[in-house]
Amino acid sequence: MKILSYRLFQVPPRWLFLKIETDEGITGWGEPIIEGKAATVKSAVEELMQNLVGKDPMHIEDHWNTMYRGGFYRGGPILMSAISGIDQALWDIKGKFFNAPIYQLMGGKARDSIKVYSWIGGDRPADVANEAAKAVANGFTAVKMNATEELQYIDSYDKIERVLSRVASVRDAVGNTIGIGIDFHGRLHKPMAKVMAKELEQFHPMFIEEPVLPENNEALRDIAQLTSIPIATGERMFSRWQFKDLLKDGYVDIIQPDLSHAGGITECKKIISMAEAFDVAAAPHCPLGPIALAACLQVDASCHNAFIQEQSLGIHYNKGNDLLDYITDRSVFDYENGFVKIPSGPGLGIEINEAYVIKMEQEGHNWHNPLWRHPDGSVAEW
């Protein structure tokens, strides 16, 4: 079997899909994307695919190493996201060739389903109590919210109090058994993150996420000494080599590699298994489309330490189109009692509605994240 051709589709709300075709009629789908940099990743995929057309798609490990090690300059969000989508598509082809879900090719299932959580509150968190109550009414047993808007290095305690009030309202609305993930989104700097982590303990969150930017991961040491809340991070880390020091330092409890950013199925399986040796849990990052979610679920199935899965159904970014619009069988992502079953069809376990993808490609998108500024005019972390 040989790779015959490929095609990229930039589709709303903010996604990029890749289709790889073979000379035996088997096709594979991937989702190579960095939110806000779709056109840049698209160009990187086109460069990498030049060396793959005409090759046997079954040699995934060799292709991964060629794409990664074959470049003198390697890593980073753009190149690793391009590799991720290609890798997903190659695994999809391989699974379809053997008429088996990808997890069967990685040793089989460690679980039949996995817990999922629902996003609430938007970029600038608001109305979180009502949204949390709706999520629970829809069967979710865990929610996640942004903690706060932008904060300066040292900011007012009034903003801290507003965060605590919002989280308290969620806890009051859903009770003590519902998990609450609180995403700092790297918006806080170390001084305020220390305050926030300590003050949030009273609400027993499921985790706090990205309390500091990943380039400041050394600050997790001080934060971990102030709180017993599990600390999660990793959505902006792109290879096992970046996760290596994070795990060795011992101040993270949950890693969140993104299967469309951190090297795809091949690399994220290794990252999550590496974390298991450090007794660290995994909750893969996935505010993206159906291909990325399907890839996450295939890896979740085979990793004992995966405990919850992010998904984008109803997320505030999905304006105009949502997670289920691009697949033919929407029931594959049915959520029951806060869990989703692992797709058992061949490859990724989903069937893409290609006609709809082609239609929406004509609409396209040019999505970019907001640019926030502090009152003094300086750039703030979004």
N, C-alpha and C positions, 0 to 999 in steps of 0.2 A: 504494500500500500504506500502511496506517495501523496504528499500534500500538493494539491493541484492549484488552489487559489485561495484568496481570502477577501473579505469585505468588512468594512467598518461602518457602523451606523450611529450617528450622534442624535440621540432621541431625548425628548423631554421626559421628566422635568429637568434632569441634569446628568444624564447617563451616556455611556459609550459602550456599545455592544460590538463584539467581534465574532464573525462566522468564518470558520476554516473548512474548506471543502477538500475532499480526497478523490483520487481517481477511482475509488470503489463505491462512491456515492454516499459514504458516511460523512456527516458533517458534525462539527463541534462548535459550541458557543462559549464565549468568555466575556468578562466584563472588566476591561482595562480602563480604569478611570481614577483621576484625582479630582475631587470636587472643585470646580472652578478652573481647571486646567485641561479640559477635555481635548481641545485642539492640539495642545502640546503633547499629551500622551498619545494621541492619534498619530502624530508624526513619528514618535518613538517606536510605536508598533510597526509602522510601515518600514522603518529602518531595520528592525529586528527580523521581520518576516522575509526580507530579501534573502537571508541565509537559510530559511526554512522551506521555501517552496522547492518541491522536488525531493524532499527528504521523507523518510519513513516517520510518521507521527507517533509511532509506538515507543520510540526511544526517548521518553520524556526526561529522564534524569540527565542524559547526555545533552539534550536540547537546552535544558535549564542551565547546565554548567557552561555551555557554549554562549548562551545569551548573557550570563552573568560574568563569567571569567574571561570570555572572549573580548571584553572591552577593557582597555587599560584603566579608564575611569569608569567606576561602577557604583552601584547602589543609589540611594536617594529616592525621593518620591516618584519622579517621572519614570526613570528606567525600571524601577521595581514594579510600578503599576503596569507598565507595558508588558513586562515579563509575566505578571500575575494573570492578566487576561489571556495571554497566549497559553500559559500553563493550564488554565481552567479548560480552555477549548481542547487541548491535547488530551487531557484526562476524559473529557466528555466523549471524544472519538474512541478512546481506548475502551471505555465502559460499553459503548454501543457495539464495538467490534466483538466483545466477549458476552454481550447481552446481559450485563451485570451492572448494578450500581457501583459507583467508584469505591465506596467503602469496602466492598467485597474484594477489591484489588489491593486494599491496604490492610488486610488481615481480618476483615469482617467487623460486625457491629459490637460495640461495648454497651449500647443502649438502643432502645426502640424509638424513643422520643426525647425531646429536650425542652426545658422551660424557655419561654420567650418573655420579653418585657415590652411594654408600650411606652412610647415617648409622650410626655405631656408638657404643656406650658410654653413652647416656642423658644426662640432665641433670647428674648427678654421675658423671663418667666412671669406668667400672669394667669389668673383663673385656674391655678393648678389643682385646687381642691375639687372643683367640679369635674375637671378633666380626669383626675385620678378616680373619682367615683364612677364615672362613665366607663373607664377602662376595666375596673373591677366588675362592673355590671356586665361587661362583654366577655368576662371569663378570665381576664389576666390576673395573675397573682403577684405581679411585680411591675413597677413603673420606673421611669427615669426622667429626671428633670434637670435643666440647667440650674445651677445654684443661684447665679446672680448675673447682673449686667457687668459692664467693665468696672474694674477697680484699679486705682492707682497703687504704687508700691506701698504707700501708707495712706489709708483712706479712713473715712469716718465710721464710727461704730453704728451710726444710723443705718448704713447699708447692711451691716452685719445683722442688726435687729430685724430688718426687712426680710433677709434670707431666713432667719429663724422663724419669723412669723409665717412665711410661706410654707416651710417644711412642716411646722406645727399644724397648719391647716390641712395638709395632706394626710398627716398621721391621724388627725382627728376624723377625717373623712373616710379613711379606709380601714382603720383599726390597726392592731398590733401585728397581725399575721401577714400583711402584705409587704413585700420587699420594696424599698425605696432606694434607687440609685441616684446619687447626687453628683452631677457632672460639673466640675470646676472649669472645664474646657480650656485649661491653661490661662484663664483670664486673671487669675490671682498670682501675685508674686509672693515669694517666701514669707515675708512678714505677716501679710494678711491671711495667707493659707494656714499658717500655724494657729492663728486666732480662730478661724472658721472651723478647722478640723476639731479643735477642742470643744467649741460651743455646740457643734452638731451631735455630739455623742448622746445627748439626752433623748434623741429621737430614734436611736438604734437603726441607722441606715444600713442597707444591704452592702453598700460600698460608697466611697468617695472616689471620683474619677479625675484623672489628670489634675491633681491639686497644684502642680507646677508644670511648666513647659518641659517637654522631654529633654531639652538641652540643659535643663537644671535638675536632672534626676538626683543629683547628689543631695539636694535639699529634702528628699524623701526621708533621709535619716532623721532629721530633726522633727519632721511631721510625725513619723511613725512613733517617736518617743513620747509624743503628746496625746496620742489617741489609740483606742483599741478598735476603731472602725477599720474594716478591711480597705486597703488602698489598691486602686486599679489604675493601670496606665498601659500605653503601648500602641494606640491607634496611629501615632505619628512616629513609629519606629518600623524599620523596613527590612530587617534581616536578622538571622540568628546571631550574627556578630554584634548587633546593637543590643539584643536582648541578653546576651551573655553576661555583660557587666551588671545589668539591672538585676539579674537573678543571683549573681555572685554576691552582690552587695546586701541582699536579703531584706530589702525594705518594701517590697511589693508583695501583695497577696493574690492579685488577680491580674493576669496579662490579657491584653486586648488587641492582638494582631488583626489586621484587616486583610482578608483573603484577596482583595483587589488592589492592595497597596504593598503587601509584604511578601511578594514572591509567589503568590498563588497557593494552590493545594500542596504542591511539593514542599515549599519552604515552610508554610504554616503548620503542616503536620509535624515537621521537625522542631519548630519553635515550641509548639504546645507540648510535645513529648519531652523536650528538654526541660520545660517548666515542671513537669510532673516529678522529675528527679529532685526538684527543690521543694516539693510539696506545695506548689503554687497552682491555683485554679486558673481556668481560662474562660473568657467570655468574649468571643470574637466580635470585633467592631463591624457593623454592617448597616449603615443608614442608606443603603444603595438599592439596586434593582434586584429582580428575581434570580438572575444568573449568579450574582454574588451571594445571595442568600442560600441558593441551592448548593453552591460550593462550600459554604460554611457548614451546612448541615451534614454534608458528606464527611467532612473532617471531624465535626462534633461526634458523629456516630462512632468513630474509631479511636477517640481520645478519652480516656477515663476521667481526666481532670477538667473537661469541659462541663460547665454546670448551668450556663444560661446563654441564650443567643439573642443579640440585638436584631431587630427587623424594622422595616421602614413603613409598614402599613399605617397610613394616617399621619405620618410624620409631617411636621410643618413645612418641610422642603418640597413635598410632593404636591405641587400645585398644578392642576390640569391633568396630570397622569399619576397613577399610583402603582404599587407593587404588582398587582394582579393583572394589569391591563395587557401585558405583553406575553402572557402564557395562555395556552389553549384550555388547560384543565386547572381551574382556579382552586379546586378542592385539594390539590397537592399541598397547599399551605393553609389548610384549615387548622384553626387554633381551638383546642379543646381543653378546658380546665387549666388554661395557662400554658399548655404544652403544644408542640407541633411534632407530628410524626416525621421520622426520617424518610425522605422520598426513596422509594424502592425500585423505580424504573431504571432502565439502562442509562449509564453515564451519570449526568447530573441529576437525572430523575425528573426533569421537566421537559415540556415541549414548547418551544418558542413559537408564537404566532407571527411567522415571518411576514405575512402580508401586512399585518398591522405595524410591524417594525418598519417596513419599507414606506408605508404611508406616513408614519410619524417622523421618519427621517426628513421628509420634505419640510416639516415644521422646524425640526432641529431645536437647538437652544444655544444660548451664550451665557450660561449661568456663572456668576462670580459671587463669592461670599461678600457680605457687607464690609465696608471699611468704617471702623468706629474711631472716634477721637474723644479724648478727655476734654473737660471744660477749658483747659488751658491751651487746647489746640494740638497737643501731642497725640501721636498714634496710640490707640488702645488695642489690646488683644481681643480678637473676636472669638 
